[in-house]
């Protein structure tokens, strides 16, 4: 089935205004759409309780029309499970965004300046067949894990893929 790259990711949030402010002020998204969804069709489609409604805010980066982030508040809200998901549990582990025009140390300092608590300073990780990335992980206001990472240069990725192919050919 031919499908596009991920068009958007939707997150249910506990406080829509707080989450919109976080994603816009901290990560530089811009709000492009704010809508209320209700009625039997959306209740069936989203498996909502009868009489529920959703408010949806679409956020975008730059001029991209794919890769959007949708923040959703449901009224009445579902009970809060009380804790964010962690690695090893079913469901979304984290949402990752690539940093393209800034050094990770600057990104980290900016996050700290906005009161964001990262799990650690930026870490360099060697990904086999891809090369070194720099990454930092933190939580949004509802405890969803977010990662900002910087990819290696395309020629570094090519060199790593060539090394993996040569290694496989040597075993074959």
Buried (B, 14 or more C-beta within 10 A) or exposed (E): EEEEEEEEEBBBBEEBEBBBEBBBEBBEBEEEEEEEBBEEEBBEEEEBEEEBBBBBBBBBBEEEEEBBBBBBBBEEEEEEEEEEBEEEEEEEBBEEBEBEEEEBEEBBEBBEEEEBEBEEEBBEEEEEEBBEBBBBBBBBBBEBBBBBBBBBEEEEBEEBEEEEEEEEEEEE
